[in-house]
Amino acid sequence: MLFPRRRLTEHHARSAAGVFGKNKSLLIINWDNNWFLFIIYVMDNRVFKQVLYGGLLIAIIGVALLIIYRGSLFTPATCSDEIQNQREDGIDCGAVCGISCERKYLKPLSYSGENILQLGDLVTVYFDLVNPNPNFGLKSFKYQIDIYGFADKFLKSVSGEGFVYPNETKKLVEAGEKILGEAEKVKITFLDANWQPASDFRSIKMENIGMRTAREGDFYAVSGRIKNLYSFAIPTTVVNAFLMDKSGNVLSASKTVVDSLDPFGEKAYKVYMRISPSLEDNIDFAGSRAHIYPIY
């Protein structure tokens, strides 16, 4: 307590010294022959320590919360923080991250129109492979076809390799696979996709010359000649052939591979297929189809 305006005599000031308890101290000042009495409250040691330690604890907690708060607001931008920042063209991509947004977020291969043809214990599977990326293709990838029977019973796995241009949809065929049981459905998985930019792919045109369908013993053969219309060699060409009925439905499918097609060169191909005798009268010999895919 402070009584700065109350003037005290020296006698009054000194007499007040014994009036106050142990938690109070007196400050007596003489100013211009006037005595002033100041009453100062003093805590004991235990209370003082409690207040001191409590204040320190509150200060430590406050500093910690401040660091956490500032850290959440001022975390340095990176190319893995899942936020579009630091001049990125998209989330964690662009020139600043060293990878284009299209490459970082490439869409996976997909498939559709999967079909199963079974003759006895031989199964043929064909489907449409879809590459939805307009600026990236695959010069090499692997696929696995899992074949299932009744009640999802696993029957067999068939593996293969493929090639697909940017933004291409193509047919793939795996024919003559021997299984025990009746195939009901398939599941297709794509592996080891090594994406390449469209600039790494050549545009190749090929011509299918003189295609015909004929019976050869117990088989039906779709044959013709492939002509390379470009000035560079094509190491491998895949021919997927389809035997059709008169309603435009697929009766059978198979494939063959033609190797080493020279610049502007031609090579013959022949694809053999079998069907059930009960379907033979419905064959459209002029309606057979062949899908030709160069691989380089």
PyMOL commands that set and color helices and strands:
alter all, ss='L'
color gray80, all
select helices_A, chain A and resi 10-18+45-73+95-97+101-104+150-152+198-200+277-282
alter helices_A, ss='H'
color red, helices_A
select strands_A, chain A and resi 24-31+34-41+110-119+122-130+136-148+154-164+169-178+185-191+195-197+206-216+219-228+234-244+250-261+266-273+289-295
alter strands_A, ss='S'
color yellow, strands_A
deselect
rebuild
show_as cartoon
